[in-house]
Amino acid sequence: MKPVLEGTVALVTGASSGIGAATAAVLADRGAAVALAARRRDRLEELAAGVRSRGGTALVLECDVTKQDQAAAAVERTATELGRLDTLVNNAGVMLLGPAAGAPLAEWQEMVELNVLGLLYCAHTALPHLRRAAADGPRQVADMVNVSSVAGRFARSGNGVYALTKFGVGAFSESLRQELAGQYVRVSLVEPGATATELASHNRPEVLESIRNQFGQRMDAGDIADAISYIVTRPRHVAVNEMLIRPTEQQR
Ligand SMILES: NC(=O)c1ccc[n+]([C@@H]2O[C@H](COP(=O)([O-])OP(=O)(O)OC[C@H]3O[C@@H](n4cnc5c(N)ncnc54)[C@H](OP(=O)(O)O)[C@@H]3O)[C@@H](O)[C@H]2O)c1
């Protein structure tokens, strides 16, 4: 693969599994130095070792992005230790499904804290760095990719609060896109459909049982990583604003 991201630095949140891990690996293969943020250090170390074995640069950032100080520190450490920040992939997320009636309030809080506040904390600290990267970087453009979901376009019975968080990510992304377009900081929204990752496994057993047959065909994390790689490697004058990606057989 052509190293079109050479000289740039990308921070990926939720890099310890699924879409985040696959994205970090692809961006590293395209030449970016990658900062890997999540709570499970062992998984990040494993991914970093793989990146380094292929000649890349990786920085492990063990952090909980729902804690504002840890999210800010992850962004600042990326800029300090890798020298700059050209690309932020706001990917960390959690999906806890089931009927709203009787749902544990803690699950709603967890989704809002990670999918909304965690993303905002990272975005807030990253913005000055991204603006600087667009002004003086090797590619003269910077990227924030926010990972939403099909649920950020269509709410369904049983996914109300997850959809709420992802609709919010869409609204924030579009507003920020308009604000930063003239400064060559591109803000993109990626909306995956069913993808084989650990995401659903965090649901309660009774919810898992009820959604077992809901998901048919699934994409691989690499399919979404491929889309994110496409977005951030466009020439400076091209911005992919939004990408909705489903497995071919997924109807809704
Ligand atoms: N899989 C799908 O079908 C699908 C569909 C649509 C959208 N998405 C979205 O894709 C994104 C990635 O999900 P995935 O499918 O790849 O699921 P996943 O395998 O469960 O990955 C989630 C990632 O988020 C990290 N994370 C969780 N809590 C965190 C916290 N407090 N601080 C930092 N990192 C945290 C996890 O790492 P640690 O546990 O190590 O912290 C993990 O790396 C999510 O935003 C999800 O909503 C997925």
The ligand as an SDF file (V2000), in Angstrom:
LIG
                    3D

 48 52  0  0  0  0  0  0  0  0999 V2000
  -20.0130   -3.6910   15.5140 N   0  0  0  0  0  0  0  0  0  0  0  0
  -21.0790   -3.1370   14.9680 C   0  0  0  0  0  0  0  0  0  0  0  0
  -21.9700   -3.8330   14.4540 O   0  0  0  0  0  0  0  0  0  0  0  0
  -21.2080   -1.6320   14.9340 C   0  0  0  0  0  0  0  0  0  0  0  0
  -22.2470   -1.0890   14.1660 C   0  0  0  0  0  0  0  0  0  0  0  0
  -22.4140    0.2860   14.1490 C   0  0  0  0  0  0  0  0  0  0  0  0
  -21.5560    1.0980   14.8690 C   0  0  0  0  0  0  0  0  0  0  0  0
  -20.5400    0.5560   15.6080 N   0  0  0  0  0  0  0  0  0  0  0  0
  -19.6850    1.4590   16.3820 C   0  0  0  0  0  0  0  0  0  0  0  0
  -18.3320    1.1600   16.1370 O   0  0  0  0  0  0  0  0  0  0  0  0
  -17.5520    1.6060   17.2320 C   0  0  0  0  0  0  0  0  0  0  0  0
  -16.5520    0.5290   17.6080 C   0  0  0  0  0  0  0  0  0  0  0  0
  -17.2330   -0.5980   18.1020 O   0  0  0  0  0  0  0  0  0  0  0  0
  -16.8340   -2.1040   17.7710 P   0  0  0  0  0  0  0  0  0  0  0  0
  -17.9700   -2.6810   17.0190 O   0  0  0  0  0  0  0  0  0  0  0  0
  -15.4880   -2.1860   17.2240 O   0  0  0  0  0  0  0  0  0  0  0  0
  -16.9360   -2.7310   19.2480 O   0  0  0  0  0  0  0  0  0  0  0  0
  -15.8520   -3.2720   20.2850 P   0  0  0  0  0  0  0  0  0  0  0  0
  -15.0470   -4.3730   19.6850 O   0  0  0  0  0  0  0  0  0  0  0  0
  -16.6200   -3.5620   21.5250 O   0  0  0  0  0  0  0  0  0  0  0  0
  -14.8950   -2.0300   20.5120 O   0  0  0  0  0  0  0  0  0  0  0  0
  -15.1940   -0.9790   21.3940 C   0  0  0  0  0  0  0  0  0  0  0  0
  -13.8880   -0.2950   21.7780 C   0  0  0  0  0  0  0  0  0  0  0  0
  -14.1830    0.8070   22.6580 O   0  0  0  0  0  0  0  0  0  0  0  0
  -13.2780    0.7400   23.7420 C   0  0  0  0  0  0  0  0  0  0  0  0
  -13.8350    1.3650   24.9390 N   0  0  0  0  0  0  0  0  0  0  0  0
  -14.9340    1.0000   25.6260 C   0  0  0  0  0  0  0  0  0  0  0  0
  -15.1070    1.7810   26.6860 N   0  0  0  0  0  0  0  0  0  0  0  0
  -14.0630    2.6700   26.6890 C   0  0  0  0  0  0  0  0  0  0  0  0
  -13.6730    3.7300   27.5330 C   0  0  0  0  0  0  0  0  0  0  0  0
  -14.4040    4.0650   28.6060 N   0  0  0  0  0  0  0  0  0  0  0  0
  -12.5340    4.4240   27.2540 N   0  0  0  0  0  0  0  0  0  0  0  0
  -11.8010    4.0750   26.1720 C   0  0  0  0  0  0  0  0  0  0  0  0
  -12.1410    3.1010   25.3110 N   0  0  0  0  0  0  0  0  0  0  0  0
  -13.2520    2.3990   25.5760 C   0  0  0  0  0  0  0  0  0  0  0  0
  -13.0240   -0.7470   23.9550 C   0  0  0  0  0  0  0  0  0  0  0  0
  -11.7790   -0.9620   24.6070 O   0  0  0  0  0  0  0  0  0  0  0  0
  -11.5560   -1.2350   26.1680 P   0  0  0  0  0  0  0  0  0  0  0  0
  -12.6630   -2.1330   26.6400 O   0  0  0  0  0  0  0  0  0  0  0  0
  -10.2060   -1.8810   26.1780 O   0  0  0  0  0  0  0  0  0  0  0  0
  -11.5560    0.1210   26.8210 O   0  0  0  0  0  0  0  0  0  0  0  0
  -12.9310   -1.2100   22.5040 C   0  0  0  0  0  0  0  0  0  0  0  0
  -11.6270   -1.0010   22.0200 O   0  0  0  0  0  0  0  0  0  0  0  0
  -18.5410    1.9770   18.3490 C   0  0  0  0  0  0  0  0  0  0  0  0
  -18.6610    3.3780   18.4220 O   0  0  0  0  0  0  0  0  0  0  0  0
  -19.8330    1.3420   17.8780 C   0  0  0  0  0  0  0  0  0  0  0  0
  -20.9720    2.0210   18.3720 O   0  0  0  0  0  0  0  0  0  0  0  0
  -20.3450   -0.7920   15.6360 C   0  0  0  0  0  0  0  0  0  0  0  0
  1  2  1  0
  2  3  2  0
  2  4  1  0
  4  5  1  0
  4 48  2  0
  5  6  2  0
  6  7  1  0
  7  8  2  0
  8  9  1  0
  8 48  1  0
  9 10  1  0
  9 46  1  0
 10 11  1  0
 11 12  1  0
 11 44  1  0
 12 13  1  0
 13 14  1  0
 14 15  2  0
 14 16  1  0
 14 17  1  0
 17 18  1  0
 18 19  2  0
 18 20  1  0
 18 21  1  0
 21 22  1  0
 22 23  1  0
 23 24  1  0
 23 42  1  0
 24 25  1  0
 25 26  1  0
 25 36  1  0
 26 27  1  0
 26 35  1  0
 27 28  2  0
 28 29  1  0
 29 30  1  0
 29 35  2  0
 30 31  1  0
 30 32  2  0
 32 33  1  0
 33 34  2  0
 34 35  1  0
 36 37  1  0
 36 42  1  0
 37 38  1  0
 38 39  2  0
 38 40  1  0
 38 41  1  0
 42 43  1  0
 44 45  1  0
 44 46  1  0
 46 47  1  0
M  CHG  2   8   1  16  -1
M  END
$$$$
